[in-house]
Amino acid sequence: MAQKLTEGKIGPSLIRLTLPMVWGIFSIVAFNLADTYFVGQLGTEALAAMSFTFPVVLTLGSLAMGLGVGASSVIARAIGEGDRSRVQRFTTNSLTLALVSVGIFVSAGLLTIDPLFQLLGATPEVLPLIRQYMQVWYFGMIFLVVPMVGNSAIRAAGDTGTPSLIMTFAAGLNIALDPLLIFGLGGLPALGLAGAAWATLLSRALTLVASLLVLQFKEHMLSSKLPDLEETLWCWRDILYVGLPAAAASMITPISIGVITSLLAVHGAIAVAAFGVASRVESLAMIALMALAASMGPFVGQNWGAKAYGRVNRALQLSYLFCFAWGCLVALVLAPIAPSLVRLFDDNAEVVAIAAQYLWIVPISYGTAGIIQVASASFNALGKPVPAIVMTLLRMFVLYIPLAYLGSRLLGPIGIFAAATVANVLVGVGAYVWSRQACSVKIAEKQLYQEQV
């Protein structure tokens, strides 16, 4: 539980953190791509049904992510301060908080499947398929939330390799189970879309067991003492101070995607299916930027806790430069191969045409989208969740949705895709300026204090 990230060269430290995360996030993306690929073999209607579930699945995944961000923030800063007992209390109580949250959201989700997806624009033909999937997925939510919080705690200690290894095994199991359960291979019953949900549940169960074992026996971050109610509530308060705004910020994006999905549904199930495929390809293209943002949390948290503000400022400089370079590279690579990538999932000519349009327009803004992710992760790591939620609100509700509505009316799906690009660029520039100013102020305060002493 040493302060692993407060010394040494910054660039190599970020690389050591990010590379394992690239593989770990690739495993998550491969997990989702496998689901999309095998479900696509059931037909465009099944693929559209899964696309309708994306906003809800992402929203609840964002809840787990927010709790993980809150836990990681307080744990990393406690490690930076050298407070071992506090680290163990925060880690243990973050897991109990995850369990309580799961119970609330699973109960609400199971009771609202039909009205919620009808609100998102699901047709009577697609709704039974959605119900098949979500009834199983909701029961497996414990295997999503608890491991995500646990892996965030492990990363806060500076270990990004172990969570990535856990995610890799889970992805491999999911890829193996998908065809068996969806199509009924090997003598198993063919469960169709529900089979994809069962494969997800079983593979996620592996991550639950693995993350708890690592926290207990490798990192020694779990407390063996039974906490009293007052201590538990105190820990929950500190975690939720960052975690609730982080969860809210994370949930804004999939909720907004739900609105975008309903706008696309006006143009037919083909447009929704195309958006689902393009979003999966996009998640693959954004892996490096997501990994970098995830790595900034423990780095910034430990160094801020140790008052090494200059290291945080330099890490942001290097990260933003990488985001811009990566965004340019991905946009250039995707442009000529977009139709071929889409055909791997669905060879419907209309789906290919619309998804390719998305992959020609939106990648222009991937660099600034990465800057938004890095800045948000950094602010959360500092225990300052407000800037992250403000940036997300501006991006989604102030810019993306209104512009997408206007674009949909004027240009159809292309107008919606252009709105995403404009929102990413404008908020990305603001995120860059805001985060750099925050570091500059803290560095100036530290210099003034040292001069006075």
N, C-alpha and C positions, 0 to 999 in steps of 0.2 A: 504494500500500500504506500510505496514511496512516492515522492513528488517527482515523477519521471519526466515531466515535460517542461520544467522551469529552468533547465540548463541545456547547454549544447546549441549547435547551429539550428536556426529556425527552419530553413528550407528542408534539410534532411529529416528533421523531426516531423514536419507535416507530411512528407513523402512516406515515412514509416507508418504514420497513422492512416494515411489515405489509401495506400495500396491494398492492405487487407480489406478495407471497407469497399473498395471497388469490386473485389471478388464477392464480398458478402452481399452487396446490393445487386450485383449481377445475378446472384443466386435467387434473390427475391424476384427480380425481373424475369428470369428464366422460369421460375415458379408460375408467374402470371402468364407468360407467353405460352407455356405448355398448356395451361388451361384454355387459353384462347385458341390455340392450334387444334386441340382435340375436340373442343366444343364446336369449332368451325366445321368439323367433319359431319356434324349432325344437321347442318344446314344454316342458311342465313337467319331464319327465325330464331333458332336457338342462340346464335351469336348475338342477335339483337337483344334477346332476353338477358344474356349475360352483361351486355353493354348497359342495360337499364340498371343492373345491380351495382355498377361501378361507383356511382355517387354515394350510395348507402354504405357499401363496403369501405370505401375510402374515408367516409365521415367517421365511422367507428374505429377504423384504423388510425385516424388522426387523433381520436380520443386517447388511444393507447400511446401514440407518439408523444402527445402533449404530456401525459403523465411521465413518460420516459424522459422527456426534456426537463421537466421540473425536478425529477429525481437526479438526473445527471448534473444539472446545474448546482444544486446544493451539495451533492456528494463531491464533485470535482473541486469546488471552492473549499470544502472541509479538508480534502486531501492537501490542497495547496497551503492551507493554514496549519497542517500537521495534526489535526484533531481526529485520532483514530476512533475513539468512542463515538463521536458524533457521526462519523462515516457509517459505522455499523447500525446505529439507531435509524439513520435516514434510509439506509438500504432495506432493512427489515420492514419498516413501516411503509415504504413505498410499495412493497409487494402486497401488504394487507390492504392498502388503499386501492390497488388495482383490483383485488378480489371484490371489494364492495362495489366498485364502479361497474364491474361486469354484471353483477346481479341486477342492478338497476336497468342497464341498457338492454340486456337480453330480454327481460320481462316486457319492456316497452316495445322492443322490436317485433317480438312474436305476435303482439296484439295489433300491430299496425301495418302488416305486410300489404294487404290489398288496398286500403285507402292511400297509403304512401305512394305506391307505384302507379296507381291510377292518377294521382296528382302529377307524377313525373311524365305522364303521357302514355303509359303502357296500354296496349290494346287488349281486348278480351282474349285474342288468340295467343298473345305472349304471356299474359298474367299467370296462367297455370304453370308455365315453365319457370317463371320467376319464383313462384311460391315453392316449387320443388327445391330450388337451390337455397333460398334464404331460410327455410325451416331447418335445414341441416346446418347451415353456416352460423346461424345465431347460437346454436347450442355449442359450437366449437369456439365461441368468442373468448372463453377463458384461456384457450391455448394460443390466442393471439395477443391478448393484453398483458398477461403476467410475464411471458418470455420477453416481450418488447421492453417492458420496464426493467426486467432483470438484465438484459443485454445492455441497456443504456447505463446501468450501474457498473457493469464490467468495463465498458468503454470509458467511463468517467475516471477509472483507475489507470487509464492509458493503455489498456489492452484491447486493440481493435481486431486482433487476429482470431482470438477464441470465438467471439460472437459471429465472425464471418464463417468460421469452420462449422459452427452450429447451423447457420443458415444454409450452408452448402449441403450438408447432409439432409436437411429438411426438404430442400428443393429437389435433390436427387430422388428422395422417397416419393415426393409428389409426382414427379415425371414418370416414375415407374408405376404408380398406382392409377394415374389418370386413364390410360387405355384399358386397364383391367376392370375398373369400376364403371367407366362411361359406356364401353362397348360390350362388357361381359366376357372378356377373354379369360382363358384358363378355367373355364367352368363356373365362373362367378356370374351372378345375374347382371343383365345390362340395366344400369340405373339412369342412363342418359345424363341430363344436366345435373341431377342430384348426385351422380357419381363423382363429378368434379368437386362438389362441396364436401363429400366424404373423404376424398383424397386430400383436400386441404386440411380438414379436421385432424386426420390421422397423422399427417406429416408435421402439423403444428404441435401436436402432443409431444413429439420428440424434442422440440425446442424447449418446451416447458421443463421437462426432466433435466435436460442437459444444462440449461442456464442456472437452475437451482443447485445442481451439483458443483458447477464451477464457482458460484458465489460462496458456497459453504466450504469446499475443500481446497480450492486453488487460491482464491483471492481473500478468503477469511473475512468476508464483508457482512456476514449475517450475525446478529446478536443472539447469544444463547439464553439471554434473560427474557422473561416474559414482561413486556412493557406494561405499565399501568395506563389507564385511560387518559389521564392528563398528559403524559408524555406522548402517547400516540396522537392525540389531537394536536399537540404542539408541532410534532413532526409533519403531520398532514397539512397543517396551516402553511408551513414554510415551503413544502413541496408544491402545494396548490397555488401559492402566490405566483410562482412562475408557471406551474403546470396548467392551470386553468386558462390563462391568457394564451399560452402556447397551444393548448388543445383547441381553444376557440379559433385562433389564427389558422391552425391546420385544418379545422373543420370547415372554415369559410371556403376553402378551395373546392372540396368535393361538393359542398352545398351549391356553390356557384356552377360547378360542372353539371349538377342536376338541372339547374335552370337552363344551361346551355344545351343539355340533352333534350329538354322539352322544346327549345327553339328549333333544334334539328329535327325533332319528331314531326314537326309541321311539314317538313320536306320528305317524310316517309321513313320506314324502317331501314331502308337502304342507307340513308344518310347517318342514322344512329349507328348502324353496324360499321360504316366506314370510319366514323369518329372513334369507335371502340378500338378498331385495328390500328389507326394512326396513333392513338394514345399509347398503345402498347409499344409500338416502334419508338415513339418519343421517349418513353421511360428507359428504353435501352440506350438511346443516344445521350440521355442525361445522367447516366450512371456516374461518370467521373465527377460531375458537379455535385451530385447528391452525396457522394462519398466524401468529397472535400468539405461540404457543409457539415456533415455528421462528425467529421474529424475536428472541426474548429471548436465544437462544444467542449470537449475535454481539454484541448490546448488552451483556449481562452480562459476557461474556468480555473484551471490550476494556476496559470500565470497571473490572472487577476487576483486570485486569493493570496498569491505570494507578492503582490504589488509590483509585478514586472510588466508595467504598462507599455514600455517601449517594445517589448517582444510581441505583445498583442498587436500593436500598430504595424509592425513590420510583417507579421503574419497576414494581416488584412491586405497589405500592399501586394504581397506575393500571390495571395489567393485571387484577388480581383484581376490581376494580370493573367493568371491561368484561365479564369472564367471567360475572359474576352477571347483569348487565343483558341480555347476549346470550342466556343460557340461558332467562331468563324470557320474552323476546320469541319465541324459537323454539318453546317449548312452547305458547304461545298461538296461534301461527300454524299449527302442524302439526295441532293438535287437530281443527279442522273439515275439513281438506282431506286427511287421511291416506288414506282409501279411494280418493279420486280419483288421488292420486299412485301408489299401488300398482298401480292398473289400467293405468297407462302401461306397466308391465313384464309383468304377468300378470293376465288378467281372470278367472282361476279364482276362483269365489266363496269357496272355503275359504282360498285363499292371501290374498285381499284381507282377509278377516275376521281372520286371525291376524296378518298384518303390520300392520294398522291398530291392533290391540291393543298391539303393541309400540310404535308411534308415539304412542299415547296415554299410555303408562305411563313409558317410559324418558326421554323428553325433559324430564321434571320435574327430572332430575338433571344436565342438560347443563352448567349453570353450574359445579357442583362438579367435574364431569369436566374442564372447561376449566382450573380451578384446579390440578388434579392435573398436567395437561400442562405448564402454565406453570412450576409449581414444579419438576417433574422436569427440564425443559429448563434451568432456571436453575442447579440443583445440578450438572448435568453440565457446564455452561459454567464453573463454578467449579473444575472438576477434582475434584468430590466426588460420585462416582457412587452411593455406598452409599444415601443417602436415597431416590434415585429407584427403586432396585431394591426397597428395603424397602416403599415405598408401593405398588409394583406387586404385590408378593407378598401384602401385606395385602388389597389390593383383590380380587385374583383368587382366590388359593388359600385365604386365611383366610375371606373373606366370600362372594364371588360363587359359586364352585363349590359349597361346602357348602349355601348357601341355595338355589341353583338346583336342586340334587338334591332337597332337601326340598320346594321349591315345585313341582317337576315331579310328585312323588308325590302332593301334596295338591291342586294346582290345575291341573296340566297346563302348557301353554306360558305362560299368564298368570303362574304362580308363578315361572317362570324369568325373565321380564321384570321382575317386581317385585324379584327378587334383585339384578339389575343396578342398579336405582335405589338400593336401600339401600346397596350397596357404594360407589357413586359418592359419595353424600352423606357417609357416615361418613369415608371416606379423604380426601375433598376438604377437610373441616374440619381434619383433622390436617395435611394438606399446607400449608394456609394458616398455621397456627400455627408449624409447623416452619421454614418458609422465612423467615418474618418474624423469628424468633428468631435464625437464623443471621446475618442482616444486622445485627441490633441488636448482637450480640456483636462483630462486626468493626468496626462504627462506634465502639463504646465503646473497643476496643483502640486504634484510631487516635487518638482524642481523648486517651487517657491517654498515648500515646507523644508526641504534640505538646506536651502539658503538661510532660512530663519534659524534652523538648528545649528 
